[in-house]
Amino acid sequence: LTGILVLLFLAAITKPKQVLSYKDLKPGEYIKTSGKITSINQYGNFAVIKLDNNISIICNCNFQNKINKTIIVKGKVQEYKRNLQLQAEEIITRQ
């Protein structure tokens, strides 16, 4: 039980690695990136967001009418159909 608590604590304080482009993604990494939204595919409460740095973001969120907005995203890199994408844990829209 103590070991699990320590792992949860370490996961909570782990800082994400800053990534600037798709070529820097590695599966399983916890990262932070930012970019301008170039496209959004909305499927109910699920969205696939493409940024101008070619990184695709997936989230359980509603992002309609946010094209050309700049966002900051933290999450874990996953592989889907031989492509890497970021499963968003936190998205901040910049004004």
N, C-alpha and C positions, 0 to 999 in steps of 0.2 A: 504494500500500500504506500509506503514512504517513497519507494522508487517511482511509482506512478505519479505521485504528487510532485516530485522533483522534475520529472519529464514535462508535466503540464506547466510548471513554473518556467522552465527553460524555453518551452515553445512560446509562452506568452511574452517573453522578453527578447526573443530572437528578432533581430532587425532584418528586413528584407534587403536583398541585393538589388542595387539600382541597375536596370537594364534599359538600353536606349533603342535597340532594334531586334528584329526577329532572329537574326543570326546569332545573337547572344543568349538565346533561350536554351535551357537544359531541362529535360524532364525531371520532375520532382523538386525543383528549386522553388524556394519562397522568394518572390521578387516584388519590386515596385517599379512601375513605369508610368509614363505620361505621354499624352499625344492628343491630336485633334481627331474627333470622330469623323470618319469618311463615309461609313455606311452602318446601318442598323437593320437587322432582320429580327423582328419581334414575333414571338410565337406565344401568345397569351402573356403569362408572367415570366417567360424565359426569353432572353435576348442574346444575340450574337452581334458583337460590336467590333468593327474593324477600325483601327487607328491608322494615322498617316505614317507610322513607323512599321507598318505591316503586321503588327501584333493583333491577333484576334482575342477578344475577351468574351467569356461566356458568364452569364449571371442569371439569377432568379430575380429579375428586376424589370421595370417598365421604363424604357429609354426612348419613347417616341418623341419626335420633335427636338432632338438634341444634336442633329447633324451640325458639324463645324464647331461644336463646343469642345473645349479642352478639358480632359479629365485626368486625374491621378488614380492609379489602380494598384492595389496590393492583392497578391494571391499566389496560388501554386500553379506551376506549369504542368500541363498534362498533354499526353499525346492522344490524338483522335484521328483515325483514318490516315495515319502517317504524317499528320501535321501537328505542330505544337500550338497550344492555345493556353490562355491564362484563365483559370477558374477564379473569378473575382471573389475576394472576401470583404473588400472595402473599396468603394468608388467615391471619389470626391470630385464634384463638378466645379471647375474654376470659373470665376466670374469675368 
